[in-house]
Amino acid sequence: MLQQMYLTHNFVANTRITVNFLKKHTFQFYLNNLFDKQYFTYGAPVDPDYDGISEPGYFVQPPMNFYAMLIFRIQDKESGQRWKIDN
């Protein structure tokens, strides 16, 4: 018989800092799981030993992590066409 699956209550804080510079370029810094808490999200029944008895399985989320994004906007002087380059 499948056990009842439930998740505990949790609070996760994420933040983002955006800096615009030279009127058209952008730098963004993201920080996820600000308080470095271990938490679980959605899951599915699993049968780890293939004995036909399923148990709850959850996805552990990553610890504190960060990433940055640099956006350059370039404009063609002749056509006025703008390009956006994300990195």
Secondary structure as UniProt FT lines:
FT   STRAND          15..21
FT   TURN            22..24
FT   STRAND          25..32
FT   TURN            34..35
FT   STRAND          40..46
FT   TURN            48..49
FT   STRAND          55..60
FT   STRAND          65..75
FT   TURN            77..79
FT   STRAND          82..86
//
